[in-house]
């Protein structure tokens, strides 16, 4: 859900939940409350308090069942309205029925036990209302805040009992509330089947999810690198599973424009309550600058996850070699954290190349893991260690280092991630040292975006499926004429704009094209390209069969030359 949609949802709930109060005030002013207006107002506000308590408790099961994660944004508003109506319920009784007399009110409560039950429910709601702000959630911490807000159950139970004891004859309505409350509470006792669990099978594809997450913590790793921890806004486990090494997509609002950026999940899938991305502040980086300078703990960000095939969970081999350069350590750190979380028994050879001591990301954690796990063989080398307090290895990763650090190198799978200037010569070294090509898994780490893939039909002279970061777009053979995008099935052609995706161009033309994530993960916008060539920043939703049949993702595909698609 977009940020504007979130604001609209909150406003919609805020306004509509106040409608009963406005109507009650209107009827009061116009003397339309019946023969006993005080009793009518007391009963109505009490009933409204119960209704909004039920709605508050309904949010979590409804969100889990339907997948409508935007519902979470209405829960605090509904809870505050429940407290408001319950407070009015008591204040009207105290002022109009008891004439502001404390002694009379206390005497009446002692005489009528249902009033004691009711005040117990109201008192239980007071700390809930006081801690409903983002600042209080941050101050208390997620665990304590969730524990405190279980008082909602106390308030709801007390409210239903209060209503039942107060009714003298027809108990059908309080029993109906009791039935609804029983169902809502019983649902919470059922194990949550959607709770993410680490998958033991790296071939299993986790289900795609998109929705809001909250930034719970921001940690400064190095002078220009920060880690952002994301959690579910409702304090529940993450609503998606991921494999070690996969990435997510952040949907950011920068200067009024939507900007999508992909970042590797650096945390372990074995810890389902949160996920972390570690981001380097790139010079002139639009998204990284926004993350470092604008985002704060407590902010809500729309996230799509997971994606990526650069994964290892320990089932593929009895040992592994991880080679990282700079901030390219993040997917390998996810793998390392997952393997150590599971106390994996295989040998882990971790080689990390950084510039200077202050640029070593996760330095203390790596040292701690090395002490705790004898099967972790850590080698950190620096390329700019001159004048620094560093007694460890220096220079880039060489053939001598590889042969010395990793015995029988050719028998191990190798996962490598980092800048191209580091990866290309290192991969060449691996080939020269006899490591089979199919045992080398690489992930290019490109600032601001992932490598693009140039794609063209297989029967076209320009056909190419090679991954490259600077794929050349096709040029229209018509010279100075404007290239066009043609939708074959719809018999519509539109001028191409290289900065827009084919999906955006189709929408501008009024076509109803199917899509969901707009991030290249879900595959809903998949369409067959009949002619031309495109570049795609992300194409995880396409498998080899799709690519062989010239399918592309409209939400990712861009081109500056003539393109025809089957849509």
C-alpha positions in Angstrom: 0.0 0.0 0.0 1.3 3.4 -0.9 2.0 6.1 1.7 -0.9 8.2 0.5 -3.2 5.2 0.6 -2.1 4.5 4.2 -3.0 8.1 5.2 -6.3 7.9 3.5 -7.1 4.6 5.2 -6.3 6.1 8.6 -8.4 9.2 7.9 -11.3 7.0 6.6 -11.4 5.0 9.8 -10.9 8.1 12.0 -13.9 9.9 10.4 -16.3 7.0 10.2 -15.6 5.7 13.7 -16.6 9.2 15.0 -20.0 9.2 13.1 -21.9 7.5 16.0 -20.7 10.1 18.4 -21.8 12.9 16.0 -25.2 11.3 15.6 -25.6 10.9 19.3 -24.7 14.6 19.9 -27.2 15.6 17.1 -30.0 13.6 18.7 -29.2 15.1 22.1 -29.3 18.7 20.9 -32.6 18.0 19.1 -34.1 16.1 22.1 -34.5 12.8 20.2 -33.1 10.5 22.8 -36.4 9.1 24.1 -38.2 9.2 27.4 -35.0 8.6 29.5 -32.2 10.4 27.5 -29.5 9.8 30.2 -30.1 6.1 30.3 -30.2 6.0 26.5 -26.8 7.8 26.2 -25.2 5.5 28.8 -26.4 2.4 27.1 -25.4 3.6 23.6 -21.9 4.6 24.5 -21.4 1.3 26.4 -22.6 -0.6 23.4 -20.3 1.4 21.1 -17.3 0.7 23.4 -18.0 -3.0 23.1 -18.4 -2.8 19.3 -15.1 -1.1 18.9 -13.3 -3.5 21.2 -14.6 -6.3 19.1 -13.4 -4.6 15.9 -10.0 -4.0 17.5 -9.7 -7.7 18.2 -10.9 -8.6 14.8 -8.0 -6.9 12.9 -5.4 -9.5 13.6 -7.4 -12.6 12.5 -8.9 -10.8 9.5 -5.5 -9.6 8.4 -4.0 -13.2 8.7 -6.9 -14.8 6.9 -7.3 -12.3 4.0 -3.7 -11.0 3.7 -5.0 -7.4 3.9 -2.0 -6.0 5.8 -3.3 -2.4 5.5 -5.8 -3.3 8.2 -3.1 -3.0 10.8 -3.1 0.8 10.3 -6.7 0.9 11.6 -6.2 -1.1 14.8 -4.9 1.7 17.1 -7.6 4.1 15.9 -10.3 1.6 16.6 -8.8 0.9 20.1 -8.7 4.6 20.9 -12.3 5.0 19.9 -13.2 2.0 22.1 -11.5 3.8 25.0 -13.2 7.1 24.1 -16.7 5.6 24.1 -16.0 3.6 27.3 -14.8 6.8 29.0 -17.9 8.7 27.9 -20.0 5.8 29.1 -18.5 6.2 32.6 -18.4 10.0 32.6 -22.0 10.4 31.6 -23.0 8.0 34.4 -20.7 9.9 36.9 -22.0 13.4 35.8 -25.6 13.0 34.8 -26.6 10.0 36.9 -24.5 10.5 40.0 -24.2 14.3 39.7 -20.4 14.3 40.0 -20.6 12.8 43.5 -17.7 10.5 44.2 -19.2 9.0 47.3 -22.5 8.3 45.6 -20.6 6.7 42.7 -18.5 4.5 44.9 -21.6 3.5 47.0 -23.5 2.6 43.8 -20.5 0.5 42.5 -20.3 -1.4 45.8 -24.0 -2.0 45.7 -24.1 -3.1 42.0 -21.3 -5.6 41.2 -21.6 -5.2 37.5 -20.4 -1.6 37.9 -17.2 -2.9 39.5 -16.7 -5.2 36.6 -17.2 -2.3 34.1 -14.8 0.0 35.9 -12.2 -2.8 35.8 -12.5 -3.0 32.1 -12.2 0.8 31.7 -9.1 0.9 34.0 -7.5 -1.8 31.9 -7.9 0.4 28.8 -6.1 3.4 30.3 -2.5 2.1 29.9 -3.5 1.0 26.4 -4.5 4.5 25.4 -1.5 6.1 27.0 0.9 3.8 25.2 -0.7 4.0 21.7 1.8 6.3 20.2 4.9 5.4 18.1 7.1 7.1 20.7 5.7 4.9 23.5 6.1 1.8 21.4 9.8 2.7 20.9 10.3 3.5 24.5 8.7 0.3 25.8 10.2 -1.9 23.2 8.1 -4.3 21.0 8.1 -7.2 23.5 6.9 -5.2 26.5 4.5 -3.2 24.4 2.8 -6.4 23.1 2.7 -7.9 26.6 1.0 -4.7 28.0 -1.5 -4.6 25.2 -2.9 -8.0 26.1 -4.9 -6.0 28.5 -7.3 -5.6 25.6 -8.5 -9.1 26.3 -9.1 -8.1 30.0 -11.1 -5.0 28.9 -13.2 -7.0 26.3 -14.0 -9.8 28.8 -14.9 -7.3 31.5 -17.0 -5.3 29.1 -19.1 -8.4 28.0 -19.6 -9.6 31.6 -20.6 -6.0 32.6 -23.1 -5.9 29.9 -24.5 -9.4 30.7 -24.8 -8.6 34.4 -26.5 -5.2 33.7 -29.2 -6.7 31.5 -32.1 -7.8 33.6 -34.3 -9.8 31.1 -33.3 -10.2 27.4 -29.7 -11.4 27.4 -29.5 -12.2 23.7 -27.3 -9.2 22.8 -24.7 -9.7 25.6 -24.6 -13.4 24.7 -24.0 -12.5 21.0 -21.1 -10.3 22.1 -19.8 -13.2 24.3 -20.0 -15.6 21.3 -18.1 -13.1 19.0 -15.5 -12.5 21.7 -15.1 -16.3 22.3 -14.4 -16.8 18.6 -11.8 -14.0 18.5 -10.0 -15.3 21.5 -10.1 -18.9 20.4 -8.6 -17.9 17.1 -5.5 -16.6 18.9 -5.0 -20.1 20.5 -4.8 -21.7 17.1 -1.2 -22.1 15.9 -0.4 -19.5 13.2 0.2 -21.6 10.1 1.5 -18.5 8.3 4.4 -18.0 10.8 7.6 -18.0 8.8 9.9 -21.0 9.4 13.3 -21.5 7.9 12.9 -23.7 4.9 15.2 -26.7 4.8 14.9 -26.9 1.0 16.6 -24.2 -1.0 14.6 -25.2 -4.1 11.4 -24.3 -2.4 10.2 -20.9 -3.6 8.9 -18.7 -0.7 5.6 -17.1 -1.3 5.8 -13.5 -2.5 4.4 -10.8 -0.2 4.1 -7.1 -0.3 3.0 -4.7 2.4 4.1 -2.4 5.2 6.9 -3.0 7.7 8.2 -0.7 10.4 11.8 0.4 11.0 12.5 -0.9 14.5 16.2 -0.1 14.7 18.9 1.7 12.8 22.5 0.8 13.6 25.6 2.5 12.3 28.0 -0.2 11.2 30.8 2.0 9.7 31.0 5.7 8.8 29.0 5.2 5.6 27.1 1.9 6.3 23.9 1.5 8.3 21.7 -1.5 9.1 17.9 -1.0 9.1 15.9 -3.6 11.0 12.3 -4.1 9.8 9.5 -5.7 11.8 5.8 -6.2 11.4 3.8 -3.1 12.5 1.6 -5.3 14.7 4.5 -7.0 16.5 3.8 -10.4 14.9 6.5 -12.4 13.1 7.4 -11.3 9.5 4.6 -12.0 7.1 7.0 -13.7 4.6 9.7 -16.3 4.5 13.0 -15.9 2.9 16.0 -18.0 2.1 19.6 -17.0 3.2 21.0 -14.8 0.4 17.7 -13.4 -1.0 16.8 -9.8 -1.3 13.8 -7.5 -0.8 12.5 -4.4 -2.5 11.9 -1.1 -0.7 9.3 1.2 -2.1 10.4 4.7 -1.1 8.7 8.1 -1.5 11.4 10.6 -2.5 10.5 14.1 -3.4 7.0 13.0 -4.1 8.0 10.2 -6.5 8.0 6.5 -6.0 11.5 4.9 -6.1 12.0 1.2 -5.8 15.4 -0.2 -4.7 16.5 -3.7 -4.1 18.6 -4.6 -1.0 19.9 -8.0 0.2 18.4 -9.3 3.4 21.5 -9.5 5.6 19.7 -11.2 8.6 19.1 -14.9 9.2 15.9 -16.6 8.1 16.1 -18.5 11.3 15.0 -15.3 13.1 11.5 -14.7 11.8 10.6 -11.7 14.0 12.7 -9.3 11.9 14.7 -8.8 8.7 17.6 -6.4 8.2 19.2 -4.7 5.2 22.6 -3.1 5.4 23.1 -0.1 3.1 26.1 1.9 2.1 25.7 5.6 1.6 26.7 6.0 -2.0 28.0 9.4 -3.3 25.0 11.1 -5.0 22.9 7.9 -4.3 19.3 8.9 -4.4 17.9 6.0 -2.4 20.8 5.3 -0.1 21.0 9.0 0.7 17.3 9.0 1.6 17.7 5.9 3.8 20.6 7.4 5.7 19.4 11.0 6.0 15.6 10.9 6.1 14.4 7.6 7.6 13.9 7.3 11.3 13.0 4.5 13.7 9.3 4.0 13.7 8.8 4.9 10.1 6.6 2.7 8.0 8.0 1.5 4.6 6.3 -0.6 1.9 8.3 -3.8 1.2 8.1 -6.5 -1.4 9.9 -9.8 -0.6 11.5 -12.2 -1.1 13.4 -12.6 -4.4 16.7 -13.9 -5.6 18.3 -17.3 -6.4 21.7 -16.6 -4.8 20.9 -18.9 -1.8 22.6 -21.5 0.3 21.0 -23.2 3.3 23.5 -26.0 4.0 21.6 -28.8 2.3 23.5 -28.4 -1.0 26.9 -29.3 0.3 28.9 -30.3 3.4 31.2 -27.2 3.1 31.2 -23.7 1.5 33.5 -20.9 0.6 32.1 -17.4 0.9 34.1 -14.5 -0.7 32.9 -11.0 -0.1 34.1 -7.5 -1.1 32.9 -4.3 0.6 29.1 -4.1 1.2 28.8 -7.2 -1.0 29.2 -9.0 2.4 25.4 -8.7 3.0 24.0 -11.8 1.3 27.0 -13.9 2.5 26.3 -12.6 6.0 22.8 -13.9 5.8 24.1 -17.3 4.8 26.7 -17.3 7.6 24.2 -16.2 10.2 21.7 -18.8 9.1 24.3 -21.6 9.2 25.6 -20.6 12.6 22.1 -20.2 14.0 21.5 -23.8 13.0 24.9 -24.9 14.3 25.7 -26.3 10.9 28.6 -28.8 11.1 30.2 -28.2 7.7 33.3 -26.1 7.1 32.7 -22.4 6.4 35.6 -20.6 4.7 34.8 -16.8 4.8 37.1 -14.5 2.9 36.4 -10.8 3.1 38.2 -7.9 1.4 37.7 -4.3 2.6 39.5 -1.1 2.2 40.5 0.0 5.7 39.8 -1.2 9.3 36.9 1.3 9.7 35.3 -0.2 6.5 35.1 -3.7 7.9 31.3 -4.3 8.2 30.1 -6.5 11.0 33.7 -6.7 12.3 32.9 -7.5 15.9 30.2 -10.0 15.0 32.5 -11.8 12.7 35.1 -12.0 15.4 32.6 -13.3 17.9 31.3 -16.0 15.5 34.8 -17.1 14.8 35.4 -17.7 18.5 32.1 -19.5 19.0 32.2 -21.8 15.9 35.4 -23.7 15.3 34.2 -24.7 11.8 34.2 -21.0 10.7 37.6 -20.1 9.1 37.7 -16.3 8.8 40.2 -14.3 6.6 39.9 -10.6 6.4 42.3 -8.6 4.2 42.5 -4.9 3.6 43.6 -3.0 0.4 44.3 0.3 2.1 45.8 -0.6 5.4 48.8 1.8 5.2 49.1 3.9 8.3 46.2 2.1 10.0 46.3 0.0 13.2 46.1 -3.3 11.4 48.3 -6.3 11.8 46.2 -8.7 9.6 46.5 -9.6 5.9 46.8 -6.9 3.3 46.1 -6.7 -0.4 43.5 -8.3 -2.6 42.5 -12.0 -2.5 45.2 -13.8 -4.4 45.7 -17.3 -5.7 48.2 -17.9 -3.0 45.7 -16.8 -0.3 43.0 -19.0 -1.8 45.2 -22.1 -1.9 46.5 -21.5 1.7 43.2 -20.6 3.3 40.9 -23.2 1.6 42.3 -26.7 1.3 41.0 -28.7 -1.7 39.4 -25.5 -3.1 38.1 -27.2 -6.2 35.8 -29.5 -4.1 33.9 -26.7 -2.4 31.0 -24.6 -3.8 32.0 -20.9 -3.9 29.7 -18.0 -3.3 31.1 -14.6 -4.2 29.6 -11.1 -4.0 31.1 -7.7 -4.3 32.0 -5.0 -6.8 32.8 -6.0 -10.4 36.4 -4.8 -9.9 36.8 -7.4 -7.2 34.6 -10.2 -8.5 35.9 -10.5 -12.1 39.6 -11.2 -11.3 38.6 -13.4 -8.3 36.4 -15.6 -10.5 39.1 -15.8 -13.0 41.5 -17.0 -10.3 38.9 -19.6 -9.2 38.8 -20.9 -12.7 42.6 -21.1 -12.9 42.7 -23.0 -9.6 40.4 -25.7 -11.0 37.1 -24.7 -9.5 34.3 -25.9 -11.9 32.2 -23.2 -13.3 29.0 -24.8 -12.0 30.3 -24.6 -8.4 30.8 -20.8 -8.6 27.8 -18.7 -7.7 28.1 -15.0 -8.0 26.0 -12.0 -7.2 27.0 -8.7 -8.8 26.7 -5.9 -6.2 25.8 -2.7 -8.1 25.2 0.6 -6.3 21.6 1.7 -6.5 20.2 -1.2 -8.5 20.9 -4.8 -9.5 22.4 -5.7 -12.9 20.1 -5.3 -15.8 19.4 -8.1 -18.3 19.2 -7.4 -22.0 16.5 -9.5 -23.5 15.4 -10.0 -27.1 13.4 -12.7 -28.9 15.4 -15.8 -29.6 14.7 -15.6 -33.3 15.9 -12.0 -33.5 19.4 -11.1 -34.7 19.8 -9.0 -31.6 18.9 -11.8 -29.3 20.7 -11.8 -25.9 20.0 -13.1 -22.5 23.4 -12.1 -21.0 23.3 -10.3 -17.7 25.0 -6.9 -17.9 24.8 -3.6 -16.1 25.0 -1.5 -19.2 22.9 -3.4 -21.7 22.5 -1.5 -25.0 18.9 -0.8 -26.0 17.8 -1.5 -29.5 17.6 1.5 -31.8 14.7 2.1 -34.1 15.7 1.6 -37.8 13.5 4.5 -38.8 16.2 7.0 -38.2 14.8 10.1 -36.4 11.3 8.7 -36.1 9.9 8.0 -32.6 10.1 4.4 -31.6 6.8 2.8 -30.7 5.4 0.2 -28.3 2.7 -2.0 -30.0 0.2 -4.1 -28.0 -0.6 -6.8 -30.6 -3.8 -8.2 -29.0 -5.2 -4.7 -28.2 -4.2 -3.3 -31.6 -2.8 -0.2 -30.0 0.5 1.6 -30.5 2.0 4.3 -28.3 5.2 6.3 -28.5 8.0 4.8 -26.4 9.6 6.7 -23.5 12.9 5.2 -22.4 12.5 6.3 -18.8 9.1 4.5 -18.4 8.3 0.8 -18.1 6.1 -0.9 -20.7 3.5 -1.3 -17.9 3.4 2.4 -17.3 3.2 3.2 -21.0 0.3 0.7 -21.3 -1.5 2.3 -18.4 -1.0 5.8 -19.9 -2.7 4.5 -23.0 -5.7 3.3 -21.0 -5.0 -0.4 -21.2 -6.1 -2.6 -18.3 -2.9 -4.6 -17.8 -2.6 -7.2 -15.0 0.1 -6.5 -12.3 0.6 -6.8 -8.6 4.0 -6.0 -7.1 5.5 -3.8 -9.8 8.8 -5.1 -8.5 9.6 -8.0 -10.8 8.9 -10.6 -8.2 5.3 -11.9 -8.5 5.1 -12.4 -12.3 1.6 -11.1 -12.7 2.6 -8.7 -15.4 4.4 -11.3 -17.5 3.8 -11.0 -21.3 5.4 -12.4 -24.4 7.6 -10.1 -26.5 7.1 -10.6 -30.2 9.7 -8.2 -31.5 12.3 -5.7 -30.2 14.5 -5.8 -27.2 14.2 -4.5 -23.6 16.2 -4.1 -20.5 15.0 -5.3 -17.1 16.4 -4.3 -13.8 14.8 -7.3 -12.0 13.5 -10.5 -13.6 13.3 -13.0 -10.7 9.7 -14.0 -11.7 11.0 -15.4 -15.0 12.3 -19.0 -15.2 14.4 -20.4 -18.0 11.3 -21.7 -19.8 9.7 -18.2 -19.7 12.9 -16.7 -21.1 13.2 -19.2 -23.9 9.6 -18.3 -24.9 10.5 -14.6 -24.9 8.4 -13.6 -21.9 9.2 -10.3 -20.2 8.0 -8.5 -17.1 6.1 -5.4 -18.1 6.7 -3.7 -14.8 10.5 -3.9 -15.3 10.9 -3.8 -19.1 12.2 -0.6 -20.7 13.3 0.2 -24.2 14.3 3.0 -26.6 13.6 1.0 -29.7 10.4 -0.5 -31.4 8.8 -3.2 -29.3 5.8 -5.4 -29.9 4.2 -7.5 -27.1 1.4 -10.0 -27.0 -1.0 -8.0 -24.8 
